[in-house]
Amino acid sequence: MVFLLSKEFYDAMEQFERDYREHGFTRIDREKDKEYWKRGIYYQHGDTNLAFVWYLKGYQTSKNIHQS
């Protein structure tokens, strides 16, 4: 996945973390081993990881719509 580990990916991750904190969530410990990231495991807390996966899906969908 070219998007993974790109500046755009990190920017999306940082925005997710700001938004997530803004809603009162605090468990945003990233997985340190980036090999996990290749399998879709970005955060140590499962609920945070699931929220981020859905966040990325929305991000990519919006990007695709606006590029059309």
ABEGO torsion letter per residue (X at the ends): XAABGBAAAAAAAAAAAAAAAAAGBABABBBABAAAAAAGBABABAAAAAAAAAAAAAAAAAAAAAAX
